[in-house]
Amino acid sequence: MYNQADYSRTTKRAGQKRWRGFLFSTLIVLSIAFVIQLGFRYLFFFPMRITSDSMAPEILAGSKRYFLHAKLGKIGIGDIVLVRSSRADVEYLCRVVALDGDKVQIVAGKFLVNGQTKIELKPRLSIPEDLSFKMQEVEVRPNFFFCLNDNTQNTNDSRTQGIFARSQIVAKIFKPKFFF
């Protein structure tokens, strides 16, 4: 009479049990990794492909960037943010150049913050109606941001859309220090 161990060895059931165990544990590990990835993506940061050249030459159209949800990080001058317009259901990518309390103005193509020249803008036309050439002085209210594109001739920023509220900022670009 055969005992159970000999029977399993002779019928190759032991090999089948090992493969089933291996496949089952692999499936569990992959499922856990998928759930963790989804959690990080929706709770902390998310990838996005850039579709415009508004931040050229630093960020070109077609490149992929990672964004950190705005509520998880502090937003300061120089940060590149994704902003939702209040006038249309569109998101713009632009750089924060002035915070609450700052006074911004454009005079003869020079962007002034609190009376000091920060950026030389390249106006499309040298006429008073062009917002890259002239803009009246505006004070940034508390919890608001003034944003500009790096490509100053692409004008979907605070010059045309108005000053953005903190609640309109969807995310900011995430640059991990240990990868770049």
Order of alpha helices (4+ residues) and beta strands (2+ residues): alpha-alpha-beta-beta-beta-beta-beta-beta-beta-beta-beta-alpha-beta-beta
